[in-house]
Amino acid sequence: MATPQVLTDLQTAVTNAVAGEQSAIVLINGIAARIQAAVDAAIAGGATKEDLAPVQTEVDALNASAAALAAAVAQNPPQAGRR
């Protein structure tokens, strides 16, 4: 029996969504890493942690967002071949 088109379309949509979510995780982590590197460089250049606390708060928020998205993706993986 052939797979109904609606199921094929749904499987494609799920695969695309997961790929998009994975890309978002990489993007969020990359942004956070770049900002963290800037914070570290500023501290090395004489800024204090207190001076940069607002920036560090944003880095922490980005990392938390990426972790939450990664956890959600891990809890709901696509199931290939499920019919």
N, CA, C and O atoms as a GROMACS GRO file, in nm:
protein
  332
    1MET      N    1   0.084  -0.118   0.000
    1MET     CA    2   0.000   0.000   0.000
    1MET      C    3   0.088   0.124   0.000
    1MET      O    4   0.183   0.134   0.078
    2ALA      N    5   0.058   0.216  -0.085
    2ALA     CA    6   0.136   0.339  -0.098
    2ALA      C    7   0.108   0.430   0.021
    2ALA      O    8  -0.002   0.432   0.077
    3THR      N    9   0.210   0.506   0.058
    3THR     CA   10   0.195   0.604   0.166
    3THR      C   11   0.109   0.719   0.116
    3THR      O   12   0.136   0.775   0.010
    4PRO      N   13   0.005   0.755   0.192
    4PRO     CA   14  -0.078   0.868   0.151
    4PRO      C   15   0.006   0.996   0.141
    4PRO      O   16   0.098   1.018   0.220
    5GLN      N   17  -0.027   1.079   0.044
    5GLN     CA   18   0.049   1.202   0.020
    5GLN      C   19   0.050   1.291   0.144
    5GLN      O   20   0.151   1.356   0.173
    6VAL      N   21  -0.060   1.296   0.216
    6VAL     CA   22  -0.066   1.382   0.334
    6VAL      C   23   0.037   1.337   0.439
    6VAL      O   24   0.095   1.422   0.507
    7LEU      N   25   0.059   1.208   0.452
    7LEU     CA   26   0.159   1.158   0.547
    7LEU      C   27   0.300   1.191   0.498
    7LEU      O   28   0.386   1.230   0.577
    8THR      N   29   0.323   1.175   0.370
    8THR     CA   30   0.452   1.211   0.312
    8THR      C   31   0.479   1.360   0.333
    8THR      O   32   0.589   1.399   0.370
    9ASP      N   33   0.378   1.442   0.309
    9ASP     CA   34   0.393   1.586   0.328
    9ASP      C   35   0.420   1.620   0.475
    9ASP      O   36   0.503   1.707   0.504
   10LEU      N   37   0.353   1.553   0.567
   10LEU     CA   38   0.374   1.576   0.709
   10LEU      C   39   0.515   1.536   0.750
   10LEU      O   40   0.581   1.609   0.824
   11GLN      N   41   0.562   1.422   0.702
   11GLN     CA   42   0.698   1.378   0.734
   11GLN      C   43   0.801   1.479   0.682
   11GLN      O   44   0.899   1.508   0.751
   12THR      N   45   0.778   1.531   0.564
   12THR     CA   46   0.868   1.633   0.508
   12THR      C   47   0.866   1.759   0.593
   12THR      O   48   0.970   1.817   0.620
   13ALA      N   49   0.748   1.801   0.635
   13ALA     CA   50   0.735   1.921   0.717
   13ALA      C   51   0.806   1.903   0.851
   13ALA      O   52   0.873   1.995   0.898
   14VAL      N   53   0.793   1.787   0.912
   14VAL     CA   54   0.860   1.761   1.040
   14VAL      C   55   1.011   1.763   1.022
   14VAL      O   56   1.083   1.824   1.101
   15THR      N   57   1.058   1.698   0.918
   15THR     CA   58   1.202   1.696   0.890
   15THR      C   59   1.254   1.837   0.869
   15THR      O   60   1.360   1.873   0.921
   16ASN      N   61   1.182   1.918   0.794
   16ASN     CA   62   1.222   2.056   0.769
   16ASN      C   63   1.220   2.139   0.897
   16ASN      O   64   1.308   2.222   0.919
   17ALA      N   65   1.119   2.117   0.980
   17ALA     CA   66   1.110   2.191   1.106
   17ALA      C   67   1.227   2.158   1.198
   17ALA      O   68   1.287   2.247   1.258
   18VAL      N   69   1.258   2.031   1.210
   18VAL     CA   70   1.370   1.990   1.295
   18VAL      C   71   1.501   2.048   1.242
   18VAL      O   72   1.584   2.095   1.320
   19ALA      N   73   1.520   2.045   1.112
   19ALA     CA   74   1.642   2.102   1.054
   19ALA      C   75   1.649   2.252   1.084
   19ALA      O   76   1.756   2.304   1.116
   20GLY      N   77   1.536   2.320   1.074
   20GLY     CA   78   1.532   2.462   1.106
   20GLY      C   79   1.562   2.488   1.252
   20GLY      O   80   1.633   2.583   1.287
   21GLU      N   81   1.508   2.403   1.339
   21GLU     CA   82   1.534   2.418   1.482
   21GLU      C   83   1.681   2.395   1.514
   21GLU      O   84   1.740   2.468   1.593
   22GLN      N   85   1.740   2.294   1.451
   22GLN     CA   86   1.883   2.268   1.472
   22GLN      C   87   1.967   2.386   1.425
   22GLN      O   88   2.064   2.424   1.490
   23SER      N   89   1.929   2.443   1.312
   23SER     CA   90   2.000   2.561   1.262
   23SER      C   91   1.987   2.678   1.358
   23SER      O   92   2.083   2.753   1.379
   24ALA      N   93   1.869   2.693   1.417
   24ALA     CA   94   1.848   2.801   1.514
   24ALA      C   95   1.937   2.782   1.636
   24ALA      O   96   1.992   2.879   1.688
   25ILE      N   97   1.950   2.659   1.682
   25ILE     CA   98   2.036   2.631   1.797
   25ILE      C   99   2.180   2.670   1.766
   25ILE      O  100   2.246   2.734   1.848
   26VAL      N  101   2.228   2.632   1.649
   26VAL     CA  102   2.365   2.666   1.609
   26VAL      C  103   2.382   2.817   1.602
   26VAL      O  104   2.482   2.871   1.647
   27LEU      N  105   2.283   2.885   1.544
   27LEU     CA  106   2.289   3.030   1.532
   27LEU      C  107   2.290   3.098   1.668
   27LEU      O  108   2.373   3.185   1.693
   28ILE      N  109   2.199   3.057   1.756
   28ILE     CA  110   2.193   3.117   1.889
   28ILE      C  111   2.324   3.094   1.964
   28ILE      O  112   2.378   3.186   2.026
   29ASN      N  113   2.374   2.972   1.960
   29ASN     CA  114   2.500   2.942   2.029
   29ASN      C  115   2.615   3.022   1.970
   29ASN      O  116   2.703   3.068   2.042
   30GLY      N  117   2.614   3.039   1.840
   30GLY     CA  118   2.721   3.117   1.774
   30GLY      C  119   2.718   3.263   1.815
   30GLY      O  120   2.823   3.322   1.840
   31ILE      N  121   2.600   3.321   1.822
   31ILE     CA  122   2.587   3.460   1.864
   31ILE      C  123   2.635   3.473   2.009
   31ILE      O  124   2.712   3.563   2.041
   32ALA      N  125   2.590   3.383   2.093
   32ALA     CA  126   2.630   3.389   2.234
   32ALA      C  127   2.781   3.376   2.248
   32ALA      O  128   2.842   3.446   2.329
   33ALA      N  129   2.841   3.288   2.171
   33ALA     CA  130   2.986   3.268   2.179
   33ALA      C  131   3.062   3.393   2.135
   33ALA      O  132   3.163   3.428   2.195
   34ARG      N  133   3.013   3.458   2.032
   34ARG     CA  134   3.080   3.580   1.984
   34ARG      C  135   3.068   3.692   2.086
   34ARG      O  136   3.164   3.766   2.109
   35ILE      N  137   2.951   3.705   2.145
   35ILE     CA  138   2.934   3.808   2.248
   35ILE      C  139   3.021   3.775   2.369
   35ILE      O  140   3.084   3.864   2.427
   36GLN      N  141   3.024   3.647   2.408
   36GLN     CA  142   3.107   3.608   2.522
   36GLN      C  143   3.253   3.638   2.495
   36GLN      O  144   3.324   3.683   2.585
   37ALA      N  145   3.299   3.613   2.374
   37ALA     CA  146   3.438   3.645   2.339
   37ALA      C  147   3.464   3.795   2.351
   37ALA      O  148   3.571   3.836   2.396
   38ALA      N  149   3.367   3.876   2.311
   38ALA     CA  150   3.382   4.021   2.324
   38ALA      C  151   3.387   4.062   2.471
   38ALA      O  152   3.465   4.149   2.508
   39VAL      N  153   3.303   4.001   2.553
   39VAL     CA  154   3.304   4.028   2.697
   39VAL      C  155   3.440   3.992   2.755
   39VAL      O  156   3.500   4.070   2.830
   40ASP      N  157   3.489   3.873   2.721
   40ASP     CA  158   3.618   3.828   2.772
   40ASP      C  159   3.731   3.923   2.730
   40ASP      O  160   3.820   3.954   2.809
   41ALA      N  161   3.726   3.969   2.605
   41ALA     CA  162   3.827   4.062   2.556
   41ALA      C  163   3.817   4.196   2.628
   41ALA      O  164   3.919   4.257   2.661
   42ALA      N  165   3.697   4.241   2.653
   42ALA     CA  166   3.679   4.368   2.725
   42ALA      C  167   3.733   4.358   2.868
   42ALA      O  168   3.796   4.451   2.918
   43ILE      N  169   3.707   4.245   2.933
   43ILE     CA  170   3.759   4.224   3.068
   43ILE      C  171   3.912   4.220   3.065
   43ILE      O  172   3.978   4.278   3.151
   44ALA      N  173   3.966   4.152   2.965
   44ALA     CA  174   4.112   4.147   2.951
   44ALA      C  175   4.170   4.286   2.926
   44ALA      O  176   4.284   4.314   2.962
   45GLY      N  177   4.090   4.373   2.865
   45GLY     CA  178   4.134   4.509   2.835
   45GLY      C  179   4.110   4.607   2.949
   45GLY      O  180   4.142   4.726   2.937
   46GLY      N  181   4.055   4.558   3.059
   46GLY     CA  182   4.041   4.646   3.175
   46GLY      C  183   3.898   4.669   3.222
   46GLY      O  184   3.878   4.725   3.330
   47ALA      N  185   3.801   4.629   3.144
   47ALA     CA  186   3.662   4.643   3.191
   47ALA      C  187   3.640   4.547   3.307
   47ALA      O  188   3.706   4.443   3.317
   48THR      N  189   3.549   4.582   3.392
   48THR     CA  190   3.519   4.494   3.505
   48THR      C  191   3.396   4.409   3.472
   48THR      O  192   3.317   4.442   3.383
   49LYS      N  193   3.381   4.300   3.544
   49LYS     CA  194   3.262   4.216   3.527
   49LYS      C  195   3.137   4.297   3.556
   49LYS      O  196   3.033   4.277   3.492
   50GLU      N  197   3.147   4.387   3.650
   50GLU     CA  198   3.032   4.472   3.683
   50GLU      C  199   2.997   4.564   3.566
   50GLU      O  200   2.879   4.586   3.536
   51ASP      N  201   3.099   4.617   3.498
   51ASP     CA  202   3.076   4.702   3.381
   51ASP      C  203   2.999   4.626   3.274
   51ASP      O  204   2.913   4.681   3.205
   52LEU      N  205   3.032   4.498   3.261
   52LEU     CA  206   2.976   4.418   3.153
   52LEU      C  207   2.861   4.328   3.196
   52LEU      O  208   2.816   4.245   3.118
   53ALA      N  209   2.815   4.343   3.317
   53ALA     CA  210   2.706   4.258   3.367
   53ALA      C  211   2.583   4.259   3.277
   53ALA      O  212   2.525   4.153   3.253
   54PRO      N  213   2.540   4.376   3.225
   54PRO     CA  214   2.422   4.372   3.136
   54PRO      C  215   2.445   4.288   3.010
   54PRO      O  216   2.354   4.221   2.962
   55VAL      N  217   2.566   4.293   2.957
   55VAL     CA  218   2.598   4.214   2.839
   55VAL      C  219   2.602   4.066   2.875
   55VAL      O  220   2.550   3.982   2.801
   56GLN      N  221   2.663   4.035   2.989
   56GLN     CA  222   2.669   3.895   3.034
   56GLN      C  223   2.529   3.839   3.054
   56GLN      O  224   2.505   3.721   3.026
   57THR      N  225   2.439   3.921   3.103
   57THR     CA  226   2.299   3.877   3.121
   57THR      C  227   2.238   3.835   2.988
   57THR      O  228   2.165   3.737   2.982
   58GLU      N  229   2.269   3.909   2.883
   58GLU     CA  230   2.216   3.875   2.751
   58GLU      C  231   2.279   3.747   2.697
   58GLU      O  232   2.211   3.666   2.635
   59VAL      N  233   2.408   3.729   2.720
   59VAL     CA  234   2.475   3.605   2.680
   59VAL      C  235   2.410   3.487   2.750
   59VAL      O  236   2.379   3.385   2.688
   60ASP      N  237   2.388   3.501   2.879
   60ASP     CA  238   2.325   3.394   2.956
   60ASP      C  239   2.185   3.364   2.904
   60ASP      O  240   2.144   3.248   2.898
   61ALA      N  241   2.111   3.468   2.866
   61ALA     CA  242   1.976   3.449   2.812
   61ALA      C  243   1.981   3.374   2.678
   61ALA      O  244   1.900   3.285   2.654
   62LEU      N  245   2.076   3.411   2.593
   62LEU     CA  246   2.090   3.340   2.465
   62LEU      C  247   2.124   3.193   2.487
   62LEU      O  248   2.068   3.105   2.421
   63ASN      N  249   2.216   3.167   2.579
   63ASN     CA  250   2.253   3.028   2.607
   63ASN      C  251   2.135   2.950   2.664
   63ASN      O  252   2.116   2.833   2.628
   64ALA      N  253   2.057   3.012   2.750
   64ALA     CA  254   1.940   2.945   2.806
   64ALA      C  255   1.837   2.917   2.697
   64ALA      O  256   1.774   2.811   2.696
   65SER      N  257   1.820   3.011   2.605
   65SER     CA  258   1.727   2.992   2.495
   65SER      C  259   1.770   2.877   2.406
   65SER      O  260   1.687   2.794   2.366
   66ALA      N  261   1.898   2.871   2.373
   66ALA     CA  262   1.949   2.762   2.290
   66ALA      C  263   1.931   2.628   2.361
   66ALA      O  264   1.895   2.528   2.299
   67ALA      N  265   1.957   2.625   2.491
   67ALA     CA  266   1.943   2.500   2.567
   67ALA      C  267   1.797   2.455   2.571
   67ALA      O  268   1.768   2.336   2.557
   68ALA      N  269   1.706   2.549   2.589
   68ALA     CA  270   1.564   2.514   2.591
   68ALA      C  271   1.517   2.462   2.456
   68ALA      O  272   1.442   2.365   2.449
   69LEU      N  273   1.561   2.526   2.350
   69LEU     CA  274   1.524   2.481   2.215
   69LEU      C  275   1.583   2.343   2.188
   69LEU      O  276   1.515   2.257   2.133
   70ALA      N  277   1.709   2.323   2.224
   70ALA     CA  278   1.772   2.192   2.204
   70ALA      C  279   1.700   2.084   2.283
   70ALA      O  280   1.682   1.972   2.233
   71ALA      N  281   1.659   2.115   2.405
   71ALA     CA  282   1.587   2.017   2.486
   71ALA      C  283   1.452   1.983   2.424
   71ALA      O  284   1.411   1.867   2.424
   72ALA      N  285   1.384   2.083   2.371
   72ALA     CA  286   1.254   2.059   2.307
   72ALA      C  287   1.270   1.972   2.183
   72ALA      O  288   1.190   1.882   2.159
   73VAL      N  289   1.373   1.999   2.105
   73VAL     CA  290   1.398   1.919   1.985
   73VAL      C  291   1.432   1.775   2.025
   73VAL      O  292   1.383   1.680   1.963
   74ALA      N  293   1.514   1.759   2.128
   74ALA     CA  294   1.554   1.625   2.171
   74ALA      C  295   1.435   1.545   2.224
   74ALA      O  296   1.431   1.423   2.210
   75GLN      N  297   1.340   1.613   2.285
   75GLN     CA  298   1.223   1.544   2.339
   75GLN      C  299   1.122   1.506   2.232
   75GLN      O  300   1.035   1.422   2.254
   76ASN      N  301   1.134   1.567   2.115
   76ASN     CA  302   1.038   1.543   2.008
   76ASN      C  303   1.108   1.514   1.876
   76ASN      O  304   1.085   1.586   1.779
   77PRO      N  305   1.192   1.412   1.871
   77PRO     CA  306   1.264   1.384   1.746
   77PRO      C  307   1.170   1.330   1.639
   77PRO      O  308   1.070   1.265   1.670
   78PRO      N  309   1.203   1.357   1.514
   78PRO     CA  310   1.122   1.297   1.406
   78PRO      C  311   1.142   1.147   1.408
   78PRO      O  312   1.249   1.098   1.442
   79GLN      N  313   1.040   1.076   1.372
   79GLN     CA  314   1.049   0.931   1.370
   79GLN      C  315   1.036   0.884   1.226
   79GLN      O  316   0.926   0.867   1.174
   80ALA      N  317   1.150   0.864   1.164
   80ALA     CA  318   1.154   0.825   1.024
   80ALA      C  319   1.081   0.693   1.002
   80ALA      O  320   1.094   0.598   1.080
   81GLY      N  321   1.006   0.690   0.899
   81GLY     CA  322   0.938   0.565   0.861
   81GLY      C  323   0.817   0.533   0.946
   81GLY      O  324   0.756   0.427   0.928
   82ARG      N  325   0.781   0.621   1.036
   82ARG     CA  326   0.664   0.593   1.120
   82ARG      C  327   0.538   0.610   1.038
   82ARG      O  328   0.521   0.711   0.968
   83ARG      N  329   0.451   0.514   1.046
   83ARG     CA  330   0.327   0.519   0.967
   83ARG      C  331   0.211   0.482   1.051
   83ARG      O  332   0.098   0.481   1.002
   0.00000   0.00000   0.00000
